[in-house]
Amino acid sequence: MIERMDQMLTPAAVTLEEITPDNHEAVLAVRVAPGQEQFVGTVRDALADAVAYPEAMPWYRAVYASGDRDERAVPVGFVMISWNVEPQPPEIIGPWFLWKLIIDERYQGRGYGAAVIRQIADVVRAEGATELLTSYTPGDGGPGGFYERLGFVPTGELDQDGEIILRLGLVPA
């Protein structure tokens, strides 16, 4: 049975913060666990993609554990979406596409990834989105099961790199 995003118990709380000169280096230090790089890459690569593909309307934020935002706090992750973009297959999928979700290896397994997906779904739903798309590279240790547990379903399509495209239906706000 697929566990739906809106039915998860004791969700973690996160805040999505702009990347500023004050937190830029800490955000760049976010790293996935060894062996996961093949599935998601680095924050530095994601930010370079945002610059290289402005037509994809990148919107990105640092992820902080809610309540931990003080002078010693460090980001627990990074998220980037395409913001209400006109789809231009095969390069640009949209209109709402979860482009990157990176949770630091030290904070994985605590519910932060699911909390980010919930927040992103709420943000794009408030903008009128009826679905959120994402994709993943298949393979052992990959994020496919994570996305499916949150309610994403395969569309039957692959992106230009052979990643499996998934869809999360959003109930209107």
URFEN-V996869 format. One record per pair of residues at least 12 apart in sequence whose C-alpha atoms are under 10 Angstrom apart, sorted by the first residue. I is the first residue (numbers start at 1). J is the second residue. D is the distance in whole Angstrom. If there is no record, write none. Layout:
i=I j=J d=D
i=I j=J d=D
This chain:
i=1 j=149 d=9
i=2 j=145 d=10
i=2 j=148 d=7
i=2 j=149 d=5
i=2 j=150 d=8
i=2 j=151 d=7
i=2 j=152 d=9
i=3 j=146 d=10
i=3 j=148 d=8
i=3 j=149 d=5
i=3 j=150 d=6
i=3 j=151 d=7
i=4 j=147 d=10
i=4 j=148 d=8
i=4 j=149 d=6
i=4 j=150 d=5
i=4 j=151 d=5
i=4 j=152 d=9
i=5 j=114 d=7
i=5 j=115 d=9
i=5 j=117 d=8
i=5 j=118 d=7
i=5 j=121 d=10
i=5 j=147 d=9
i=5 j=148 d=9
i=5 j=149 d=7
i=5 j=150 d=4
i=5 j=151 d=6
i=5 j=152 d=9
i=5 j=168 d=10
i=6 j=114 d=10
i=6 j=118 d=8
i=6 j=150 d=8
i=6 j=151 d=9
i=7 j=150 d=9
i=8 j=111 d=10
i=8 j=114 d=9
i=8 j=115 d=10
i=8 j=149 d=10
i=8 j=150 d=8
i=9 j=111 d=10
i=10 j=111 d=9
i=11 j=110 d=9
i=11 j=111 d=6
i=11 j=112 d=8
i=11 j=114 d=8
i=11 j=115 d=6
i=11 j=118 d=9
i=12 j=65 d=8
i=12 j=66 d=8
i=12 j=110 d=7
i=12 j=111 d=5
i=12 j=112 d=6
i=12 j=113 d=9
i=12 j=114 d=8
i=12 j=115 d=6
i=12 j=116 d=9
i=13 j=64 d=9
i=13 j=65 d=6
i=13 j=66 d=5
i=13 j=67 d=8
i=13 j=111 d=8
i=13 j=112 d=7
i=13 j=114 d=10
i=13 j=115 d=6
i=13 j=116 d=8
i=13 j=118 d=10
i=13 j=119 d=9
i=14 j=62 d=10
i=14 j=63 d=6
i=14 j=64 d=5
i=14 j=65 d=5
i=14 j=66 d=4
i=14 j=67 d=8
i=14 j=68 d=9
i=14 j=69 d=10
i=14 j=75 d=10
i=14 j=76 d=9
i=14 j=77 d=10
i=14 j=111 d=9
i=14 j=112 d=7
i=14 j=113 d=9
i=14 j=114 d=10
i=14 j=115 d=6
i=14 j=116 d=7
i=14 j=118 d=10
i=14 j=119 d=8
i=15 j=61 d=9
i=15 j=62 d=8
i=15 j=63 d=6
i=15 j=64 d=5
i=15 j=65 d=6
i=15 j=66 d=5
i=15 j=67 d=9
i=15 j=68 d=10
i=15 j=69 d=9
i=15 j=75 d=10
i=15 j=112 d=10
i=15 j=115 d=9
i=15 j=116 d=8
i=15 j=119 d=8
i=16 j=60 d=9
i=16 j=61 d=5
i=16 j=62 d=6
i=16 j=63 d=5
i=16 j=64 d=6
i=16 j=65 d=9
i=16 j=66 d=9
i=16 j=75 d=10
i=16 j=77 d=9
i=16 j=78 d=8
i=16 j=79 d=8
i=16 j=116 d=8
i=16 j=119 d=8
i=16 j=120 d=9
i=17 j=60 d=9
i=17 j=61 d=5
i=17 j=62 d=5
i=17 j=63 d=6
i=17 j=64 d=7
i=17 j=69 d=10
i=17 j=75 d=9
i=17 j=78 d=9
i=18 j=59 d=10
i=18 j=60 d=7
i=18 j=61 d=5
i=18 j=62 d=6
i=18 j=63 d=9
i=19 j=60 d=8
i=19 j=61 d=6
i=19 j=62 d=6
i=19 j=63 d=10
i=19 j=78 d=10
i=20 j=61 d=10
i=20 j=62 d=9
i=23 j=62 d=8
i=23 j=73 d=10
i=23 j=74 d=8
i=23 j=75 d=8
i=24 j=62 d=9
i=24 j=75 d=10
i=25 j=44 d=10
i=25 j=74 d=10
i=26 j=62 d=9
i=26 j=73 d=9
i=26 j=74 d=6
i=26 j=75 d=7
i=26 j=76 d=9
i=26 j=77 d=10
i=27 j=43 d=7
i=27 j=44 d=9
i=27 j=61 d=9
i=27 j=62 d=6
i=27 j=63 d=9
i=27 j=64 d=10
i=27 j=74 d=8
i=27 j=75 d=6
i=27 j=76 d=8
i=27 j=77 d=7
i=27 j=78 d=7
i=27 j=104 d=10
i=28 j=42 d=8
i=28 j=43 d=6
i=28 j=44 d=6
i=28 j=45 d=10
i=28 j=46 d=10
i=28 j=47 d=9
i=28 j=62 d=10
i=28 j=75 d=9
i=28 j=77 d=10
i=28 j=78 d=9
i=29 j=42 d=9
i=29 j=43 d=8
i=29 j=44 d=9
i=29 j=74 d=9
i=29 j=75 d=9
i=29 j=76 d=10
i=29 j=77 d=9
i=29 j=104 d=9
i=30 j=42 d=8
i=30 j=43 d=7
i=30 j=44 d=9
i=30 j=62 d=9
i=30 j=63 d=10
i=30 j=74 d=9
i=30 j=75 d=7
i=30 j=76 d=7
i=30 j=77 d=6
i=30 j=78 d=8
i=30 j=102 d=8
i=30 j=103 d=7
i=30 j=104 d=5
i=30 j=105 d=8
i=30 j=106 d=9
i=30 j=107 d=10
i=31 j=43 d=8
i=31 j=76 d=9
i=31 j=77 d=8
i=31 j=78 d=10
i=31 j=102 d=7
i=31 j=103 d=7
i=31 j=104 d=5
i=31 j=105 d=6
i=31 j=106 d=9
i=31 j=107 d=10
i=32 j=77 d=9
i=32 j=102 d=7
i=32 j=103 d=6
i=32 j=104 d=5
i=32 j=105 d=5
i=32 j=106 d=8
i=32 j=107 d=9
i=32 j=108 d=8
i=33 j=103 d=9
i=33 j=104 d=7
i=33 j=105 d=5
i=33 j=106 d=8
i=33 j=107 d=10
i=33 j=108 d=9
i=34 j=105 d=8
i=35 j=140 d=10
i=35 j=141 d=8
i=35 j=142 d=9
i=36 j=102 d=10
i=36 j=105 d=9
i=36 j=140 d=10
i=36 j=141 d=7
i=36 j=142 d=7
i=36 j=143 d=9
i=37 j=102 d=10
i=37 j=142 d=10
i=38 j=137 d=8
i=38 j=138 d=10
i=38 j=139 d=9
i=38 j=141 d=10
i=38 j=142 d=9
i=39 j=100 d=10
i=39 j=102 d=10
i=39 j=136 d=7
i=39 j=137 d=6
i=39 j=138 d=8
i=39 j=139 d=8
i=39 j=140 d=10
i=39 j=141 d=9
i=39 j=142 d=6
i=39 j=143 d=8
i=39 j=144 d=10
i=39 j=163 d=10
i=40 j=99 d=9
i=40 j=100 d=7
i=40 j=101 d=7
i=40 j=102 d=7
i=40 j=103 d=10
i=40 j=136 d=8
i=40 j=137 d=8
i=40 j=142 d=9
i=40 j=143 d=9
i=41 j=100 d=9
i=41 j=101 d=10
i=41 j=102 d=8
i=42 j=78 d=9
i=42 j=100 d=9
i=42 j=101 d=10
i=42 j=102 d=8
i=43 j=62 d=10
i=43 j=77 d=9
i=43 j=78 d=7
i=43 j=79 d=9
i=43 j=80 d=9
i=43 j=100 d=9
i=43 j=101 d=9
i=43 j=102 d=8
i=46 j=58 d=10
i=46 j=60 d=9
i=46 j=78 d=9
i=46 j=79 d=9
i=46 j=80 d=8
i=46 j=99 d=9
i=46 j=100 d=7
i=46 j=101 d=10
i=46 j=102 d=10
i=47 j=60 d=8
i=47 j=80 d=9
i=47 j=100 d=10
i=49 j=99 d=10
i=50 j=80 d=9
i=50 j=81 d=10
i=50 j=82 d=9
i=50 j=99 d=10
i=53 j=82 d=10
i=53 j=91 d=9
i=53 j=92 d=9
i=54 j=82 d=10
i=55 j=82 d=9
i=55 j=83 d=10
i=55 j=85 d=8
i=55 j=86 d=9
i=55 j=87 d=10
i=55 j=88 d=9
i=55 j=92 d=8
i=56 j=81 d=9
i=56 j=82 d=6
i=56 j=83 d=7
i=56 j=84 d=9
i=56 j=85 d=6
i=56 j=86 d=8
i=56 j=87 d=8
i=56 j=88 d=9
i=56 j=91 d=9
i=56 j=92 d=6
i=56 j=93 d=8
i=56 j=94 d=8
i=56 j=95 d=9
i=56 j=96 d=10
i=56 j=97 d=9
i=56 j=99 d=10
i=57 j=80 d=10
i=57 j=81 d=8
i=57 j=82 d=5
i=57 j=83 d=5
i=57 j=84 d=7
i=57 j=85 d=6
i=57 j=86 d=9
i=57 j=92 d=10
i=57 j=94 d=10
i=57 j=95 d=10
i=57 j=96 d=10
i=58 j=80 d=7
i=58 j=81 d=6
i=58 j=82 d=5
i=58 j=83 d=6
i=58 j=84 d=9
i=58 j=85 d=9
i=58 j=97 d=9
i=58 j=98 d=10
i=58 j=99 d=8
i=59 j=79 d=8
i=59 j=80 d=6
i=59 j=81 d=5
i=59 j=82 d=6
i=59 j=83 d=6
i=59 j=84 d=10
i=59 j=98 d=10
i=59 j=99 d=9
i=60 j=78 d=7
i=60 j=79 d=6
i=60 j=80 d=4
i=60 j=81 d=6
i=60 j=82 d=9
i=60 j=83 d=10
i=60 j=98 d=10
i=60 j=99 d=9
i=60 j=100 d=9
i=60 j=101 d=10
i=61 j=75 d=10
i=61 j=77 d=9
i=61 j=78 d=6
i=61 j=79 d=6
i=61 j=80 d=7
i=61 j=81 d=9
i=62 j=74 d=9
i=62 j=75 d=6
i=62 j=76 d=8
i=62 j=77 d=6
i=62 j=78 d=5
i=62 j=79 d=7
i=62 j=80 d=9
i=62 j=102 d=10
i=62 j=103 d=10
i=63 j=75 d=5
i=63 j=76 d=6
i=63 j=77 d=5
i=63 j=78 d=5
i=63 j=79 d=7
i=63 j=101 d=10
i=63 j=102 d=9
i=63 j=103 d=8
i=63 j=104 d=10
i=63 j=112 d=8
i=63 j=113 d=9
i=63 j=115 d=10
i=63 j=116 d=8
i=64 j=76 d=5
i=64 j=77 d=7
i=64 j=78 d=9
i=64 j=112 d=9
i=64 j=116 d=10
i=65 j=77 d=9
i=65 j=107 d=9
i=65 j=112 d=7
i=65 j=115 d=10
i=66 j=112 d=10
i=75 j=103 d=9
i=75 j=104 d=8
i=75 j=107 d=10
i=76 j=102 d=9
i=76 j=103 d=6
i=76 j=104 d=6
i=76 j=105 d=9
i=76 j=106 d=8
i=76 j=107 d=6
i=76 j=108 d=9
i=76 j=112 d=8
i=76 j=113 d=10
i=77 j=101 d=7
i=77 j=102 d=5
i=77 j=103 d=4
i=77 j=104 d=5
i=77 j=105 d=9
i=77 j=106 d=10
i=77 j=107 d=8
i=77 j=108 d=9
i=77 j=112 d=8
i=77 j=113 d=8
i=77 j=116 d=9
i=78 j=100 d=7
i=78 j=101 d=6
i=78 j=102 d=5
i=78 j=103 d=7
i=78 j=104 d=8
i=78 j=113 d=10
i=78 j=116 d=9
i=79 j=98 d=8
i=79 j=99 d=8
i=79 j=100 d=5
i=79 j=101 d=5
i=79 j=102 d=6
i=79 j=103 d=9
i=79 j=113 d=9
i=79 j=116 d=8
i=79 j=117 d=9
i=79 j=120 d=9
i=80 j=97 d=9
i=80 j=98 d=6
i=80 j=99 d=5
i=80 j=100 d=5
i=80 j=101 d=7
i=80 j=102 d=9
i=80 j=120 d=9
i=81 j=94 d=9
i=81 j=95 d=10
i=81 j=96 d=7
i=81 j=97 d=5
i=81 j=98 d=4
i=81 j=99 d=5
i=81 j=100 d=7
i=81 j=101 d=9
i=81 j=120 d=9
i=81 j=124 d=10
i=81 j=132 d=9
i=81 j=133 d=9
i=81 j=134 d=9
i=82 j=94 d=7
i=82 j=95 d=7
i=82 j=96 d=6
i=82 j=97 d=5
i=82 j=98 d=7
i=82 j=99 d=7
i=82 j=100 d=10
i=82 j=132 d=10
i=82 j=133 d=10
i=82 j=134 d=10
i=83 j=95 d=7
i=83 j=96 d=6
i=83 j=97 d=7
i=83 j=98 d=9
i=83 j=124 d=8
i=83 j=127 d=10
i=84 j=96 d=5
i=84 j=97 d=8
i=84 j=124 d=8
i=84 j=127 d=9
i=84 j=128 d=9
i=84 j=129 d=8
i=85 j=97 d=9
i=89 j=159 d=8
i=89 j=160 d=8
i=90 j=158 d=9
i=90 j=159 d=6
i=90 j=160 d=6
i=90 j=161 d=9
i=91 j=159 d=8
i=91 j=160 d=7
i=91 j=161 d=9
i=92 j=159 d=9
i=92 j=160 d=10
i=93 j=133 d=8
i=93 j=134 d=9
i=93 j=135 d=10
i=93 j=159 d=8
i=93 j=165 d=9
i=94 j=131 d=9
i=94 j=132 d=8
i=94 j=133 d=7
i=94 j=134 d=9
i=95 j=129 d=8
i=95 j=130 d=10
i=95 j=131 d=9
i=95 j=132 d=8
i=95 j=133 d=8
i=96 j=120 d=10
i=96 j=121 d=10
i=96 j=124 d=7
i=96 j=125 d=10
i=96 j=129 d=7
i=96 j=130 d=9
i=96 j=131 d=7
i=96 j=132 d=5
i=96 j=133 d=6
i=96 j=134 d=9
i=97 j=124 d=10
i=97 j=131 d=9
i=97 j=132 d=6
i=97 j=133 d=5
i=97 j=134 d=5
i=97 j=135 d=9
i=97 j=165 d=10
i=97 j=166 d=10
i=97 j=167 d=9
i=98 j=117 d=9
i=98 j=120 d=8
i=98 j=121 d=10
i=98 j=132 d=7
i=98 j=133 d=6
i=98 j=134 d=5
i=98 j=135 d=8
i=98 j=166 d=10
i=99 j=133 d=9
i=99 j=134 d=6
i=99 j=135 d=8
i=99 j=136 d=10
i=100 j=134 d=9
i=100 j=135 d=9
i=100 j=136 d=10
i=101 j=113 d=7
i=101 j=116 d=8
i=101 j=117 d=9
i=101 j=134 d=10
i=101 j=143 d=10
i=102 j=116 d=10
i=103 j=116 d=10
i=113 j=146 d=9
i=113 j=147 d=10
i=114 j=146 d=8
i=114 j=147 d=9
i=114 j=149 d=9
i=114 j=150 d=7
i=117 j=132 d=10
i=117 j=147 d=9
i=117 j=150 d=8
i=118 j=150 d=9
i=120 j=132 d=9
i=121 j=168 d=9
i=121 j=169 d=9
i=121 j=170 d=7
i=121 j=171 d=10
i=122 j=170 d=9
i=122 j=171 d=10
i=122 j=172 d=10
i=122 j=173 d=8
i=124 j=170 d=9
i=124 j=173 d=10
i=125 j=169 d=10
i=125 j=170 d=7
i=125 j=171 d=8
i=125 j=172 d=6
i=125 j=173 d=6
i=126 j=172 d=8
i=126 j=173 d=6
i=127 j=172 d=10
i=127 j=173 d=9
i=128 j=170 d=9
i=128 j=171 d=10
i=128 j=172 d=7
i=128 j=173 d=8
i=129 j=169 d=9
i=129 j=170 d=7
i=129 j=171 d=9
i=129 j=172 d=8
i=129 j=173 d=9
i=130 j=168 d=9
i=130 j=169 d=6
i=130 j=170 d=5
i=130 j=171 d=7
i=130 j=172 d=6
i=130 j=173 d=9
i=131 j=152 d=10
i=131 j=167 d=7
i=131 j=168 d=5
i=131 j=169 d=4
i=131 j=170 d=5
i=131 j=171 d=8
i=131 j=172 d=10
i=132 j=152 d=9
i=132 j=166 d=8
i=132 j=167 d=6
i=132 j=168 d=5
i=132 j=169 d=7
i=132 j=170 d=7
i=133 j=152 d=8
i=133 j=153 d=9
i=133 j=154 d=10
i=133 j=155 d=9
i=133 j=165 d=7
i=133 j=166 d=6
i=133 j=167 d=5
i=133 j=168 d=6
i=133 j=169 d=9
i=134 j=147 d=9
i=134 j=152 d=8
i=134 j=153 d=10
i=134 j=154 d=9
i=134 j=159 d=10
i=134 j=163 d=9
i=134 j=164 d=8
i=134 j=165 d=6
i=134 j=166 d=5
i=134 j=167 d=7
i=134 j=168 d=8
i=135 j=147 d=9
i=135 j=152 d=10
i=135 j=154 d=9
i=135 j=155 d=10
i=135 j=157 d=10
i=135 j=158 d=8
i=135 j=159 d=8
i=135 j=162 d=9
i=135 j=163 d=6
i=135 j=164 d=5
i=135 j=165 d=4
i=135 j=166 d=6
i=135 j=167 d=9
i=136 j=158 d=9
i=136 j=159 d=9
i=136 j=161 d=10
i=136 j=162 d=9
i=136 j=163 d=5
i=136 j=164 d=5
i=136 j=165 d=7
i=136 j=166 d=8
i=137 j=158 d=10
i=137 j=159 d=10
i=137 j=161 d=8
i=137 j=162 d=7
i=137 j=163 d=5
i=137 j=164 d=6
i=137 j=165 d=9
i=138 j=162 d=9
i=138 j=163 d=7
i=138 j=164 d=7
i=144 j=164 d=9
i=144 j=166 d=9
i=147 j=166 d=8
i=147 j=167 d=9
i=147 j=168 d=9
i=148 j=166 d=8
i=148 j=167 d=9
i=148 j=168 d=9
i=150 j=168 d=8
i=151 j=166 d=9
i=151 j=167 d=8
i=151 j=168 d=6
i=151 j=169 d=8
i=152 j=165 d=9
i=152 j=166 d=6
i=152 j=167 d=5
i=152 j=168 d=4
i=152 j=169 d=8
i=153 j=165 d=8
i=153 j=166 d=5
i=153 j=167 d=5
i=153 j=168 d=7
i=153 j=169 d=9
i=154 j=166 d=4
i=154 j=167 d=6
i=154 j=168 d=9
i=155 j=167 d=6
i=155 j=168 d=10
